[in-house]
Amino acid sequence: MADCPHTIGVEFGTRIIEVSGQKVKLQIWDTAGQERFRAVTRSYYRGAAGALMVYDITRRSTYNHLSSWLTDARNLTNPNTVIILIGNKADLEAQRDVTYEEAKQFAEENGLLFLEASAKTGENVEDAFLEAAKKIYQNIQDGSLDLNAAESGVQHKPNAPQGGRLSNDTQPQKEGCSC
């Protein structure tokens, strides 16, 4: 939307996507980045399997807050939480205030996945969520994210395989997802 209002506090949405043949339901909590909401939004980190840290490439002040956001994310989530750094407003290249290279370097130094996107044009928006879901799924498969631990941020259906892994077994499923 051209005139999308800023998030005040928290907004919630869901999306079902397919990862490695499995339907995965993402619960997306959009928390406000403003300092005045920081105490409220911190509680939403608990139990998160992934976090998308978004800054505006045309406003250095949003980039300058990344270190404190990352500290919160790391302190309030489990160690295997997937964190992706996203530079938004890639469609405004002429107004860029944060270079791709410096943001990529920040991401590499902090072990984050990185991409630039445009919420306005939709460029890389789907990719951001898909990459997060793929990495979370990979963490489940390799055992670094335990499906049986409440703090993992991942829930699965009772009929899903036990033991911390999801399988690609072709069991008939009613509309559902394997999360």
Buried (B, 14 or more C-beta within 10 A) or exposed (E): EEEEEEBEEBEEEEEEBEBEEBBBBBEEBBBBBEEEBBEEBBEBBEBBBBBBBBBBBBBEEBBEBBEEBBEBBBEBBBEBBBBBBBBBBBBBEEEBBBEBEEBBEBBEEBEBBBBBBBBBEEBBBEEBBBBBBBBBBBBBBEEEBBBEEEEBBBEBEEEBBEEBEBEEEEEEEEEEBBB
